[in-house]
Amino acid sequence: MGDLRTFIGAFFLIIGALLTAIPEARAPLTANPVNLYAGMSMLAFGAIMLWMGLRARRHP
Amino acid sequence: MTLSPIDYLILALYFAFVLGIGLVMRRRIHSSEDFLTSHHSIPVWITSLAFIAANLGAQEVMGMCASGAKYGLMTAHFYWIGAVPAMLFVGVFMMPFYYGSRARSVPEYLKLRFDEKTRALNACSFAVMTVFSSGISMYALGRLFQTLLGWSFTGSVVLSAAIVLAYTFLGGLTSAIYNEVLQFFLIVLGFAPLSILAVEKAGGWSGLSARLPAVMTHIWRYAGDSSANPMGVEAFGLIAGLGFVLSFGYWCTDFLVVQRAMAADSMSTARRTPLIAAFPKMIMPAIVIVPGIAAAALTEMHLGYTLPMKAGVPDYDQALTSLMAQFYPAGLLGVGLTALMASFMSGMAGNVTAFNTVFTYDLYQNYIRRSAPDTHYLRVARWTTVGGVALSIGAAYLAQHYNNIMDVLQLVFSFVNAPLFATFLLGMFWRRATGDGAFSGLLSGTAAAALVHGMTEAEGKGGWIGVWHHFPSTMAQNFWMAIFAWSSCFTITILVSLATAPRPAGQLRGLVYGLTEVPSQRGEAWFRRPGILACVVVALLIVLNLVFR
């Protein structure tokens, strides 16, 4: 049975990786690489969720 | 607004994940209870996040942002004196009766506590309301994506409905709840950057406060007089109307949210569900209201952003999407739009799963086929999902063609909802309350709400009987309508109950205060005790109210 944290972790890892892959994209009112910052936050969040999900699977 | 291929890729990934969760959850469904109530098996962190996500529909997200731009930080009252205190009340005081009675739905609790007619009134009005709420959500989604991206109305409605149908049909309530948690994180991570970017552009909170009238950044300072604030509401109307009647009425009696807590795996976790949910709920204004306030400030600052106009006045409803268009580059824009789609779908799925349970258990099993094998009810529940989604699509098209009908329906729903909290309060805490008292109280409360609306006028609304009083805003009118409805229901329920025969105490065990054993908290860690959790939330609420007073 899939742990929900594994799903959430995998989802945000993929989205985070996609965002960090295009740091140069800019919006009309943003000068900073916001994709990079948001992507890295999502990678970190996704990694924590995935780790918690896998840990729960090993020690149910 | 134009999307890039990466934005479409993010949207497609989201659809794949929600369907994947539905497919995995399908393996857990063996009975109608698995499908409709999750068989009381969900851990507390999941039920807590689903508890707030089910209410985090797109109308909430976009509406709160719009209110932030129009009314300022006073909009936070919907959270800090509205939702959060009500969530504490349901967790500490009401959940022992809901969960302890083993009722499968809120209408079923009414049947156990009062009688069949009170259950039927609540079940029928709730079933109709959920279908129309889901339909209004679909209509709003179709209109938004049509205006924003040029997508076809039918295409947007059918796509979202098909995905919601697929994962709720496959995995029932568990699938809806699991997806709501994914949707919650997506909404938070998708909209939080917008709040940060917009406030930073406006010069931080101090810069933003300096550009706006002080009434936009304080919640209590201008609440003494209804003419001093843009909401047109004074402190009593706010506390009694919004804080007590409307918020307690919604969070404590609406099956859509209560169902999430009732899916918890024990009484202890059911009680903690709304209390834990109160922590993230308390900080939601930073994500959904603050961007709206920043939009108002940026408009004053002439930095390249202005609130869109409609017929010569600011179109506050577009505050969120216009900010996204200016602050989100390709990629993050896809995340933001996917979060918007997620919030629409979470609202729809919440309504569909609640409709399922009420229709199958309270209407079908009770009035159509009473004693059938469980596999029959599971089949009925699955087909009710299909029927619920189909009816919602019908309601969405009705809204498209007859917008006024939907306004009238929403008004009628507010008449029905306003008095409900009085019925539950008396039912749970006064053993003398009777079924006849509850039923007549509900009817009188609904009539009182309709009368107040018919005899008062605000912004051109109401006054269809005659204008006896003028309110400065429709919000003030709604709050006072709720106060009159609640008071009428409370008074009539007491009077009729005293004139009718009460049920024997033996029949009320597990349903009423004083006849229900509240589980002992001894031996529980302090952070698992509902009373202590509630005290921590109250302390934080006081701090927030003082800081932003």
Interface residues (C-beta under 8 A of the other chain):
Chain A: M1 G2 L4 F7 I8 A10 F11 F12 I14 I15 L18 L19 I22 A25 R26 A27 P28 L29 T30 V34 N35 Y37 A38 G39 S41 M42 F45
Chain B: I6 L9 I10 L13 Y14 F17 G20 I21 V24 R27 R28 I46 Y178 V181 L182 F185 L189 P193 L197 K201 L303 G304 Y305 A325 Q326 F327 Y328 P329 A330 G331 L332 L333 V335
